[in-house]
């Protein structure tokens, strides 16, 4: 793992995260659904976890 690597440019996930937050606020149990779990898994910037 290389933690010294900087995120390239602006974080592209921001609009996606905003949409996910809106979806969760409308449906609090969204994360309990398979689709919600998929959204949660794909909402994190992957370069933080994988190299």
C-alpha distances in whole Angstrom, upper triangle without the diagonal:
4,6,9,10,13,14,17,20,22,20,21,21,24,27,25,25,28,30,28,29,33,33,32,34,37,36,34,34,32,29,31,31,29,29,28,25,24,24,22,19,19,20,17,15,12,10,9,8,7,6
4,6,6,10,12,14,18,19,18,20,21,23,26,25,24,28,30,28,29,33,33,32,35,37,37,35,35,33,30,32,33,31,31,29,27,26,25,23,21,20,21,17,15,13,9,9,10,9,7
4,5,8,10,13,16,18,16,19,19,21,24,24,23,26,28,26,27,31,31,30,33,35,35,33,34,32,29,31,32,31,30,28,26,25,24,22,20,20,19,16,13,12,9,8,9,10,9
4,6,10,12,15,17,17,19,20,22,25,25,24,27,29,28,29,32,33,33,35,37,37,36,36,34,32,34,35,34,33,31,29,28,27,25,23,22,22,18,15,15,11,10,12,13,11
4,7,9,12,14,14,16,18,19,23,23,22,25,27,26,27,31,31,31,33,36,36,35,35,33,30,33,34,32,31,29,28,26,25,23,21,20,20,16,13,12,9,9,12,11,9
4,6,9,11,11,14,15,17,20,20,20,22,25,24,25,28,29,29,31,34,34,33,34,32,29,32,33,32,30,28,27,26,24,23,21,19,18,15,12,12,9,9,13,13,12
4,6,8,7,10,12,13,16,17,16,19,21,21,22,25,26,26,28,31,31,30,31,29,27,30,30,29,27,25,24,23,21,20,19,17,15,12,9,10,7,8,12,12,12
4,7,8,9,12,14,16,17,18,20,22,22,24,26,27,28,30,32,32,32,33,30,28,32,32,30,28,27,26,24,22,22,20,18,17,15,11,12,10,12,15,14,13
4,6,8,12,12,15,16,17,18,21,22,23,25,26,27,29,31,32,32,33,30,29,32,32,31,29,27,27,25,23,22,22,19,17,16,12,14,13,14,18,18,17
4,6,9,9,11,13,14,15,17,18,19,21,23,24,25,27,29,29,30,27,26,30,30,29,26,25,25,23,20,20,20,17,15,14,11,14,13,14,18,18,18
4,6,6,9,10,10,12,15,15,16,19,20,21,22,25,25,25,27,24,23,26,26,25,23,21,21,20,17,16,16,14,11,10,8,11,11,12,15,16,16
4,6,7,8,10,11,13,14,16,17,18,20,22,23,24,25,26,23,22,25,25,24,21,20,20,18,15,15,15,12,10,10,8,11,12,13,16,16,17
4,6,5,6,9,10,10,12,14,15,16,18,20,21,21,22,19,18,21,21,20,17,16,16,15,12,12,12,9,7,8,7,10,12,13,15,16,17
4,5,5,6,9,10,10,12,14,15,16,19,20,20,22,19,18,22,22,22,19,17,18,17,13,13,15,12,9,10,10,13,15,15,17,19,20
4,5,5,6,9,10,11,12,14,15,17,18,19,21,18,18,22,21,21,18,16,18,17,13,14,16,13,10,12,12,16,17,18,20,21,23
4,5,5,6,9,10,11,12,14,15,16,17,18,15,15,18,18,17,14,13,14,13,9,11,12,9,7,10,11,14,16,17,18,19,22
4,5,5,6,9,10,10,12,14,15,15,17,14,13,17,17,17,15,12,14,13,9,9,11,10,6,8,10,13,16,16,17,19,21
4,5,5,6,9,10,11,13,14,15,17,14,15,19,19,19,16,14,16,16,12,12,15,13,10,12,14,17,19,19,21,23,25
4,5,5,6,9,10,11,12,14,15,12,13,17,16,17,14,12,15,14,10,12,14,13,10,13,15,18,21,21,22,24,26
4,5,5,6,9,10,10,11,12,9,10,13,13,14,11,9,11,11,7,8,11,10,8,11,14,16,19,19,20,22,25
4,5,5,6,9,10,10,12,10,11,14,15,16,14,11,13,14,10,10,14,13,10,13,15,18,21,20,21,24,26
4,5,5,6,9,10,12,11,12,16,16,17,15,12,15,16,12,13,17,16,13,16,19,21,24,24,25,27,30
4,5,5,6,8,10,7,10,13,12,14,11,9,13,13,10,11,15,15,13,16,19,21,24,24,24,26,29
4,5,5,5,7,6,7,10,11,14,12,9,11,13,10,10,14,15,13,15,19,21,24,23,23,26,29
4,6,6,9,9,11,13,14,17,15,12,15,17,14,14,18,18,16,18,21,24,27,26,26,29,32
4,6,9,9,12,14,14,17,15,13,16,17,15,16,19,19,18,21,24,26,29,28,29,31,34
4,5,5,9,10,10,14,12,10,13,15,13,14,18,18,17,20,23,25,29,28,28,30,33
4,6,7,9,10,14,13,10,13,15,14,13,17,18,17,19,23,24,28,26,26,29,32
4,6,5,7,11,11,8,11,14,13,12,16,17,17,19,23,24,28,26,26,28,32
4,5,6,9,8,5,8,10,9,10,13,14,14,17,20,22,25,24,24,26,29
4,5,8,7,4,5,8,8,7,10,12,12,14,18,19,22,21,21,23,26
4,7,8,6,7,10,11,10,12,15,15,17,21,22,25,24,23,25,29
4,5,5,6,9,10,10,12,14,15,18,21,22,25,25,23,25,29
4,5,5,6,9,10,11,12,14,17,20,20,23,23,22,23,26
4,5,5,6,9,10,11,12,15,18,18,22,22,21,22,26
4,5,5,6,9,10,10,13,17,17,21,21,20,21,25
4,5,5,6,9,10,12,15,16,19,19,17,19,22
4,5,5,6,9,11,14,14,18,18,16,17,21
4,6,5,6,9,12,13,17,17,16,18,21
4,5,5,7,11,12,15,15,14,16,19
4,6,7,10,9,13,13,11,13,16
4,6,8,8,12,12,12,13,16
4,7,8,12,12,12,14,17
4,6,9,8,9,11,14
4,6,6,8,9,11
4,5,5,6,8
4,5,5,6
4,6,8
4,7
4
